[in-house]
Amino acid sequence: MASEKVLTFTDDNFEAAVLQSDVPVLVDFWATWCAPCKAIAPLIDTIADEYDGKIKVGKVNVDDNPGTPGKYGVRGIPTVILIKDGKVVDQVVGAVPKAQLEALIKKAV
């Protein structure tokens, strides 16, 4: 079951929701046909719940929103990018363990 705390980011709302956010934002670039994306989806949900109030967590569907992944050089999915103050802090590619996502978040929190 998807967490209500995982937001949906699009090419249209990315600047306002992510780049202008006053808290760090964890962005999961994914697609419906991507098996590894489905594999990490429960981790993304858990992180959204556990870090509620400290960071925003959201997803960008790369098929529906091709502009944003292109701007960030997303070539493989899932790609998870941490953005703080409008700038990329770090990113990971692939279905990574929760500990690796938490290490990413700790770079900005």
PyMOL CGO cylinders between C-alpha atoms (Angstrom):
from pymol import cmd
from pymol.cgo import CYLINDER

trace = [
    CYLINDER, 0.00, 0.00, 0.00, 1.44, 3.33, -1.08, 0.3, 1, 1, 1, 1, 1, 1,
    CYLINDER, 1.44, 3.33, -1.08, 2.13, 5.93, 1.57, 0.3, 1, 1, 1, 1, 1, 1,
    CYLINDER, 2.13, 5.93, 1.57, 0.00, 9.07, 1.46, 0.3, 1, 1, 1, 1, 1, 1,
    CYLINDER, 0.00, 9.07, 1.46, 3.19, 10.98, 2.23, 0.3, 1, 1, 1, 1, 1, 1,
    CYLINDER, 3.19, 10.98, 2.23, 4.77, 10.15, -1.15, 0.3, 1, 1, 1, 1, 1, 1,
    CYLINDER, 4.77, 10.15, -1.15, 4.06, 13.09, -3.43, 0.3, 1, 1, 1, 1, 1, 1,
    CYLINDER, 4.06, 13.09, -3.43, 3.73, 13.10, -7.20, 0.3, 1, 1, 1, 1, 1, 1,
    CYLINDER, 3.73, 13.10, -7.20, 6.12, 15.44, -8.98, 0.3, 1, 1, 1, 1, 1, 1,
    CYLINDER, 6.12, 15.44, -8.98, 5.67, 16.42, -12.62, 0.3, 1, 1, 1, 1, 1, 1,
    CYLINDER, 5.67, 16.42, -12.62, 7.47, 18.56, -15.16, 0.3, 1, 1, 1, 1, 1, 1,
    CYLINDER, 7.47, 18.56, -15.16, 4.91, 21.27, -14.32, 0.3, 1, 1, 1, 1, 1, 1,
    CYLINDER, 4.91, 21.27, -14.32, 5.23, 21.27, -10.51, 0.3, 1, 1, 1, 1, 1, 1,
    CYLINDER, 5.23, 21.27, -10.51, 8.89, 20.24, -10.07, 0.3, 1, 1, 1, 1, 1, 1,
    CYLINDER, 8.89, 20.24, -10.07, 10.30, 23.73, -9.64, 0.3, 1, 1, 1, 1, 1, 1,
    CYLINDER, 10.30, 23.73, -9.64, 7.74, 24.81, -7.04, 0.3, 1, 1, 1, 1, 1, 1,
    CYLINDER, 7.74, 24.81, -7.04, 7.46, 21.49, -5.19, 0.3, 1, 1, 1, 1, 1, 1,
    CYLINDER, 7.46, 21.49, -5.19, 11.12, 20.44, -5.24, 0.3, 1, 1, 1, 1, 1, 1,
    CYLINDER, 11.12, 20.44, -5.24, 13.53, 23.21, -6.17, 0.3, 1, 1, 1, 1, 1, 1,
    CYLINDER, 13.53, 23.21, -6.17, 11.81, 25.83, -4.01, 0.3, 1, 1, 1, 1, 1, 1,
    CYLINDER, 11.81, 25.83, -4.01, 11.17, 23.48, -1.07, 0.3, 1, 1, 1, 1, 1, 1,
    CYLINDER, 11.17, 23.48, -1.07, 12.31, 24.66, 2.36, 0.3, 1, 1, 1, 1, 1, 1,
    CYLINDER, 12.31, 24.66, 2.36, 13.23, 21.07, 3.30, 0.3, 1, 1, 1, 1, 1, 1,
    CYLINDER, 13.23, 21.07, 3.30, 15.35, 18.50, 1.42, 0.3, 1, 1, 1, 1, 1, 1,
    CYLINDER, 15.35, 18.50, 1.42, 13.47, 16.45, -1.17, 0.3, 1, 1, 1, 1, 1, 1,
    CYLINDER, 13.47, 16.45, -1.17, 14.07, 12.80, -2.08, 0.3, 1, 1, 1, 1, 1, 1,
    CYLINDER, 14.07, 12.80, -2.08, 12.93, 12.25, -5.68, 0.3, 1, 1, 1, 1, 1, 1,
    CYLINDER, 12.93, 12.25, -5.68, 12.38, 8.76, -7.10, 0.3, 1, 1, 1, 1, 1, 1,
    CYLINDER, 12.38, 8.76, -7.10, 12.48, 8.66, -10.92, 0.3, 1, 1, 1, 1, 1, 1,
    CYLINDER, 12.48, 8.66, -10.92, 10.51, 5.59, -12.00, 0.3, 1, 1, 1, 1, 1, 1,
    CYLINDER, 10.51, 5.59, -12.00, 8.21, 4.00, -14.61, 0.3, 1, 1, 1, 1, 1, 1,
    CYLINDER, 8.21, 4.00, -14.61, 5.31, 1.57, -14.41, 0.3, 1, 1, 1, 1, 1, 1,
    CYLINDER, 5.31, 1.57, -14.41, 7.13, -1.07, -16.51, 0.3, 1, 1, 1, 1, 1, 1,
    CYLINDER, 7.13, -1.07, -16.51, 10.30, -0.98, -14.37, 0.3, 1, 1, 1, 1, 1, 1,
    CYLINDER, 10.30, -0.98, -14.37, 10.60, -4.05, -12.11, 0.3, 1, 1, 1, 1, 1, 1,
    CYLINDER, 10.60, -4.05, -12.11, 13.45, -2.62, -9.94, 0.3, 1, 1, 1, 1, 1, 1,
    CYLINDER, 13.45, -2.62, -9.94, 11.34, 0.54, -9.47, 0.3, 1, 1, 1, 1, 1, 1,
    CYLINDER, 11.34, 0.54, -9.47, 8.52, -1.62, -8.12, 0.3, 1, 1, 1, 1, 1, 1,
    CYLINDER, 8.52, -1.62, -8.12, 11.02, -3.40, -5.87, 0.3, 1, 1, 1, 1, 1, 1,
    CYLINDER, 11.02, -3.40, -5.87, 12.10, -0.20, -4.10, 0.3, 1, 1, 1, 1, 1, 1,
    CYLINDER, 12.10, -0.20, -4.10, 8.62, 1.37, -3.96, 0.3, 1, 1, 1, 1, 1, 1,
    CYLINDER, 8.62, 1.37, -3.96, 7.91, -0.05, -0.46, 0.3, 1, 1, 1, 1, 1, 1,
    CYLINDER, 7.91, -0.05, -0.46, 11.24, 1.41, 0.77, 0.3, 1, 1, 1, 1, 1, 1,
    CYLINDER, 11.24, 1.41, 0.77, 10.32, 4.82, -0.65, 0.3, 1, 1, 1, 1, 1, 1,
    CYLINDER, 10.32, 4.82, -0.65, 6.98, 4.58, 1.18, 0.3, 1, 1, 1, 1, 1, 1,
    CYLINDER, 6.98, 4.58, 1.18, 8.69, 3.62, 4.46, 0.3, 1, 1, 1, 1, 1, 1,
    CYLINDER, 8.69, 3.62, 4.46, 11.19, 6.47, 4.17, 0.3, 1, 1, 1, 1, 1, 1,
    CYLINDER, 11.19, 6.47, 4.17, 8.36, 8.94, 3.48, 0.3, 1, 1, 1, 1, 1, 1,
    CYLINDER, 8.36, 8.94, 3.48, 6.65, 7.81, 6.69, 0.3, 1, 1, 1, 1, 1, 1,
    CYLINDER, 6.65, 7.81, 6.69, 9.79, 7.69, 8.85, 0.3, 1, 1, 1, 1, 1, 1,
    CYLINDER, 9.79, 7.69, 8.85, 11.19, 11.05, 7.70, 0.3, 1, 1, 1, 1, 1, 1,
    CYLINDER, 11.19, 11.05, 7.70, 7.85, 12.88, 7.62, 0.3, 1, 1, 1, 1, 1, 1,
    CYLINDER, 7.85, 12.88, 7.62, 8.43, 16.51, 8.61, 0.3, 1, 1, 1, 1, 1, 1,
    CYLINDER, 8.43, 16.51, 8.61, 12.18, 16.30, 7.95, 0.3, 1, 1, 1, 1, 1, 1,
    CYLINDER, 12.18, 16.30, 7.95, 12.15, 15.77, 4.19, 0.3, 1, 1, 1, 1, 1, 1,
    CYLINDER, 12.15, 15.77, 4.19, 9.66, 15.58, 1.32, 0.3, 1, 1, 1, 1, 1, 1,
    CYLINDER, 9.66, 15.58, 1.32, 9.51, 12.37, -0.67, 0.3, 1, 1, 1, 1, 1, 1,
    CYLINDER, 9.51, 12.37, -0.67, 8.06, 12.11, -4.14, 0.3, 1, 1, 1, 1, 1, 1,
    CYLINDER, 8.06, 12.11, -4.14, 8.12, 10.33, -7.46, 0.3, 1, 1, 1, 1, 1, 1,
    CYLINDER, 8.12, 10.33, -7.46, 8.50, 11.41, -11.07, 0.3, 1, 1, 1, 1, 1, 1,
    CYLINDER, 8.50, 11.41, -11.07, 7.09, 9.06, -13.71, 0.3, 1, 1, 1, 1, 1, 1,
    CYLINDER, 7.09, 9.06, -13.71, 9.73, 9.36, -16.46, 0.3, 1, 1, 1, 1, 1, 1,
    CYLINDER, 9.73, 9.36, -16.46, 7.31, 8.32, -19.22, 0.3, 1, 1, 1, 1, 1, 1,
    CYLINDER, 7.31, 8.32, -19.22, 4.74, 10.97, -18.34, 0.3, 1, 1, 1, 1, 1, 1,
    CYLINDER, 4.74, 10.97, -18.34, 7.31, 13.67, -17.50, 0.3, 1, 1, 1, 1, 1, 1,
    CYLINDER, 7.31, 13.67, -17.50, 10.34, 13.42, -19.82, 0.3, 1, 1, 1, 1, 1, 1,
    CYLINDER, 10.34, 13.42, -19.82, 11.62, 16.96, -19.24, 0.3, 1, 1, 1, 1, 1, 1,
    CYLINDER, 11.62, 16.96, -19.24, 12.71, 16.69, -15.62, 0.3, 1, 1, 1, 1, 1, 1,
    CYLINDER, 12.71, 16.69, -15.62, 14.71, 13.43, -15.92, 0.3, 1, 1, 1, 1, 1, 1,
    CYLINDER, 14.71, 13.43, -15.92, 16.52, 14.93, -18.91, 0.3, 1, 1, 1, 1, 1, 1,
    CYLINDER, 16.52, 14.93, -18.91, 17.56, 18.00, -16.89, 0.3, 1, 1, 1, 1, 1, 1,
    CYLINDER, 17.56, 18.00, -16.89, 19.09, 15.76, -14.21, 0.3, 1, 1, 1, 1, 1, 1,
    CYLINDER, 19.09, 15.76, -14.21, 20.81, 13.29, -16.53, 0.3, 1, 1, 1, 1, 1, 1,
    CYLINDER, 20.81, 13.29, -16.53, 18.64, 10.36, -15.48, 0.3, 1, 1, 1, 1, 1, 1,
    CYLINDER, 18.64, 10.36, -15.48, 19.67, 7.54, -17.81, 0.3, 1, 1, 1, 1, 1, 1,
    CYLINDER, 19.67, 7.54, -17.81, 18.62, 4.49, -15.80, 0.3, 1, 1, 1, 1, 1, 1,
    CYLINDER, 18.62, 4.49, -15.80, 15.77, 3.90, -13.40, 0.3, 1, 1, 1, 1, 1, 1,
    CYLINDER, 15.77, 3.90, -13.40, 15.15, 3.78, -10.60, 0.3, 1, 1, 1, 1, 1, 1,
    CYLINDER, 15.15, 3.78, -10.60, 17.27, 6.84, -9.92, 0.3, 1, 1, 1, 1, 1, 1,
    CYLINDER, 17.27, 6.84, -9.92, 16.82, 8.48, -6.53, 0.3, 1, 1, 1, 1, 1, 1,
    CYLINDER, 16.82, 8.48, -6.53, 18.10, 12.05, -6.24, 0.3, 1, 1, 1, 1, 1, 1,
    CYLINDER, 18.10, 12.05, -6.24, 18.33, 14.12, -3.06, 0.3, 1, 1, 1, 1, 1, 1,
    CYLINDER, 18.33, 14.12, -3.06, 17.82, 17.84, -3.63, 0.3, 1, 1, 1, 1, 1, 1,
    CYLINDER, 17.82, 17.84, -3.63, 18.37, 20.55, -1.03, 0.3, 1, 1, 1, 1, 1, 1,
    CYLINDER, 18.37, 20.55, -1.03, 18.07, 24.30, -1.60, 0.3, 1, 1, 1, 1, 1, 1,
    CYLINDER, 18.07, 24.30, -1.60, 17.40, 23.66, -5.30, 0.3, 1, 1, 1, 1, 1, 1,
    CYLINDER, 17.40, 23.66, -5.30, 20.65, 21.73, -5.82, 0.3, 1, 1, 1, 1, 1, 1,
    CYLINDER, 20.65, 21.73, -5.82, 21.45, 18.04, -6.15, 0.3, 1, 1, 1, 1, 1, 1,
    CYLINDER, 21.45, 18.04, -6.15, 23.17, 16.75, -3.00, 0.3, 1, 1, 1, 1, 1, 1,
    CYLINDER, 23.17, 16.75, -3.00, 23.70, 13.21, -4.27, 0.3, 1, 1, 1, 1, 1, 1,
    CYLINDER, 23.70, 13.21, -4.27, 21.99, 10.36, -6.09, 0.3, 1, 1, 1, 1, 1, 1,
    CYLINDER, 21.99, 10.36, -6.09, 21.83, 6.59, -6.32, 0.3, 1, 1, 1, 1, 1, 1,
    CYLINDER, 21.83, 6.59, -6.32, 20.84, 4.41, -9.26, 0.3, 1, 1, 1, 1, 1, 1,
    CYLINDER, 20.84, 4.41, -9.26, 19.18, 1.02, -9.01, 0.3, 1, 1, 1, 1, 1, 1,
    CYLINDER, 19.18, 1.02, -9.01, 17.23, -0.91, -6.43, 0.3, 1, 1, 1, 1, 1, 1,
    CYLINDER, 17.23, -0.91, -6.43, 19.39, -0.12, -3.41, 0.3, 1, 1, 1, 1, 1, 1,
    CYLINDER, 19.39, -0.12, -3.41, 18.89, -1.20, 0.22, 0.3, 1, 1, 1, 1, 1, 1,
    CYLINDER, 18.89, -1.20, 0.22, 17.21, 1.06, 2.76, 0.3, 1, 1, 1, 1, 1, 1,
    CYLINDER, 17.21, 1.06, 2.76, 20.53, 1.75, 4.51, 0.3, 1, 1, 1, 1, 1, 1,
    CYLINDER, 20.53, 1.75, 4.51, 21.90, 3.29, 1.31, 0.3, 1, 1, 1, 1, 1, 1,
    CYLINDER, 21.90, 3.29, 1.31, 18.85, 5.55, 0.95, 0.3, 1, 1, 1, 1, 1, 1,
    CYLINDER, 18.85, 5.55, 0.95, 19.18, 6.59, 4.59, 0.3, 1, 1, 1, 1, 1, 1,
    CYLINDER, 19.18, 6.59, 4.59, 22.88, 7.39, 4.07, 0.3, 1, 1, 1, 1, 1, 1,
    CYLINDER, 22.88, 7.39, 4.07, 21.84, 9.58, 1.14, 0.3, 1, 1, 1, 1, 1, 1,
    CYLINDER, 21.84, 9.58, 1.14, 19.28, 11.44, 3.28, 0.3, 1, 1, 1, 1, 1, 1,
    CYLINDER, 19.28, 11.44, 3.28, 21.79, 12.00, 6.09, 0.3, 1, 1, 1, 1, 1, 1,
    CYLINDER, 21.79, 12.00, 6.09, 23.87, 14.11, 3.72, 0.3, 1, 1, 1, 1, 1, 1,
    CYLINDER, 23.87, 14.11, 3.72, 21.16, 16.78, 3.83, 0.3, 1, 1, 1, 1, 1, 1,
    CYLINDER, 21.16, 16.78, 3.83, 19.34, 16.38, 7.16, 0.3, 1, 1, 1, 1, 1, 1,
]
cmd.load_cgo(trace, "trace")
